Amino acid sequence: MEHPEQASESLGISLSRTARLMRTRLDERLAPLGLTQAKWLILLYLSKNGGAMPQKDIAESIGAEGPTVVRVLDGLERMELVERQGESADRRVKTVRLTPQAAIILARIMRITEEFRQEMWTGVPTSDMAAYERVMATLSQNLGASWGTSGE
């Protein structure tokens, strides 16, 4: 088995640059919808979790601090895409829910991201894609991630 010291030293830099470029290009495509990366990430996480999540869980999911999430949620509320509701058992706990208007935006996000994925992966053979997914799953596992690489 290959040891970490034998791996390319530039792998981390390459992963970081590619991820940043990918986010930048996707942000450019979603900007006409009035969405920043933080906004569309929250909408996608909510959608994948049945349309509602505790605000604290959203912050953990996107890797952001609570005050940052509050500001982003304020913007999404102004856009009428989410609503926050206090829980009767603990008024400090806020559940964030998608509004019916969010379904329209989410459909557009999904269409744009699918087109983006198709363009981004053009020319990559299926066998390379399978190898990439195996490597990313192993790296995530080695780093202690509790999520899969698919769709992340």
C-alpha positions as CSV (number, residue, x, y, z in Angstrom):
1,M,0.0,0.0,0.0
2,E,1.3,3.4,-0.9
3,H,2.2,5.7,2.0
4,P,1.1,9.3,2.3
5,E,4.7,10.5,1.9
6,Q,4.7,8.9,-1.6
7,A,1.6,10.8,-2.7
8,S,2.0,13.8,-4.8
9,E,2.8,16.9,-2.7
10,S,0.7,19.0,-5.0
11,L,-2.5,16.9,-4.5
12,G,-3.8,19.1,-1.7
13,I,-3.1,22.3,-3.7
14,S,-4.7,20.8,-6.8
15,L,-7.8,19.7,-4.8
16,S,-8.1,23.1,-3.2
17,R,-7.7,25.1,-6.4
18,T,-10.1,22.9,-8.3
19,A,-12.8,23.1,-5.6
20,R,-12.4,26.9,-5.4
21,L,-12.7,27.2,-9.2
22,M,-15.7,24.8,-9.3
23,R,-17.5,26.9,-6.6
24,T,-16.6,30.2,-8.4
25,R,-17.9,29.0,-11.7
26,L,-21.1,27.6,-10.2
27,D,-21.6,30.8,-8.2
28,E,-21.4,32.7,-11.5
29,R,-24.1,30.6,-13.0
30,L,-26.4,30.9,-10.0
31,A,-25.8,34.6,-9.4
32,P,-28.7,35.6,-11.8
33,L,-31.0,33.9,-9.3
34,G,-29.8,36.2,-6.6
35,L,-28.0,33.3,-4.8
36,T,-24.6,33.3,-3.2
37,Q,-22.9,30.0,-2.4
38,A,-24.1,30.1,1.2
39,K,-27.7,30.6,0.1
40,W,-27.9,27.9,-2.5
41,L,-26.1,25.5,-0.2
42,I,-28.7,26.1,2.5
43,L,-31.5,25.6,0.1
44,L,-30.0,22.3,-1.1
45,Y,-29.4,21.0,2.4
46,L,-32.9,21.8,3.3
47,S,-34.2,20.1,0.2
48,K,-32.2,17.0,0.9
49,N,-33.5,16.9,4.5
50,G,-37.2,17.0,3.8
51,G,-37.5,20.7,3.6
52,A,-36.8,21.5,7.2
53,M,-33.9,21.5,9.6
54,P,-32.9,23.1,12.9
55,Q,-30.9,26.2,12.3
56,K,-28.0,24.8,14.3
57,D,-27.8,21.8,12.0
58,I,-27.7,24.0,8.9
59,A,-24.7,25.8,10.3
60,E,-22.9,22.5,11.0
61,S,-23.9,21.2,7.5
62,I,-22.4,24.1,5.6
63,G,-19.5,24.6,8.0
64,A,-20.4,28.2,9.0
65,E,-20.7,30.0,12.3
66,G,-24.1,30.7,13.7
67,P,-24.1,34.5,13.1
68,T,-23.2,34.0,9.5
69,V,-26.0,31.5,9.0
70,V,-28.4,34.0,10.6
71,R,-27.5,36.7,8.1
72,V,-27.8,34.3,5.2
73,L,-31.2,33.0,6.5
74,D,-32.3,36.7,6.9
75,G,-31.6,37.1,3.1
76,L,-33.4,33.9,2.2
77,E,-36.4,35.0,4.3
78,R,-36.5,38.4,2.5
79,M,-36.5,36.4,-0.8
80,E,-39.4,34.4,0.7
81,L,-37.6,31.1,0.2
82,V,-37.4,30.0,3.8
83,E,-39.2,30.7,7.1
84,R,-38.0,30.2,10.6
85,Q,-40.2,28.8,13.3
86,G,-39.6,28.5,17.0
87,E,-40.1,25.1,18.7
88,S,-42.7,25.0,21.4
89,A,-40.5,22.8,23.6
90,D,-37.5,25.2,23.4
91,R,-38.0,28.7,22.0
92,R,-34.3,29.1,21.5
93,V,-34.4,26.3,18.8
94,K,-35.4,27.6,15.4
95,T,-36.5,25.2,12.6
96,V,-35.9,26.5,9.1
97,R,-38.4,25.4,6.5
98,L,-38.5,25.9,2.7
99,T,-41.5,27.9,1.5
100,P,-43.5,26.8,-1.6
101,Q,-41.7,29.5,-3.6
102,A,-38.4,27.7,-2.9
103,A,-39.5,24.8,-5.1
104,I,-39.3,27.0,-8.2
105,I,-35.8,28.2,-7.4
106,L,-34.6,24.7,-6.4
107,A,-35.8,23.3,-9.8
108,R,-33.7,26.0,-11.5
109,I,-30.7,25.3,-9.2
110,M,-30.9,21.6,-10.1
111,R,-31.1,22.3,-13.8
112,I,-28.2,24.7,-13.7
113,T,-26.0,22.4,-11.5
114,E,-26.8,19.4,-13.7
115,E,-25.7,21.4,-16.9
116,F,-22.6,22.5,-15.0
117,R,-21.7,19.0,-14.0
118,Q,-22.2,17.7,-17.5
119,E,-19.8,20.4,-18.9
120,M,-17.3,20.0,-16.1
121,W,-17.0,16.2,-16.5
122,T,-16.8,16.3,-20.3
123,G,-14.0,14.1,-21.5
124,V,-13.5,12.2,-18.2
125,P,-13.9,8.5,-18.8
126,T,-16.3,6.5,-16.6
127,S,-13.4,4.4,-15.3
128,D,-11.6,7.5,-14.2
129,M,-14.8,8.8,-12.5
130,A,-15.1,5.5,-10.6
131,A,-11.5,5.8,-9.4
132,Y,-12.0,9.4,-8.4
133,E,-15.0,8.5,-6.3
134,R,-13.1,5.7,-4.6
135,V,-10.1,8.0,-3.8
136,M,-12.4,10.8,-2.5
137,A,-14.3,8.3,-0.3
138,T,-11.1,7.0,1.1
139,L,-9.7,10.5,1.8
140,S,-13.0,11.5,3.4
141,Q,-12.9,8.4,5.6
142,N,-9.3,9.0,6.5
143,L,-10.1,12.6,7.5
144,G,-13.0,11.4,9.7
145,A,-15.9,12.7,7.5
146,S,-19.3,11.3,8.4
147,W,-20.8,12.0,5.0
148,G,-20.3,10.4,1.6
149,T,-18.7,12.1,-1.4
150,S,-21.7,11.8,-3.6
151,G,-23.3,15.2,-4.1
152,E,-21.0,17.0,-1.7
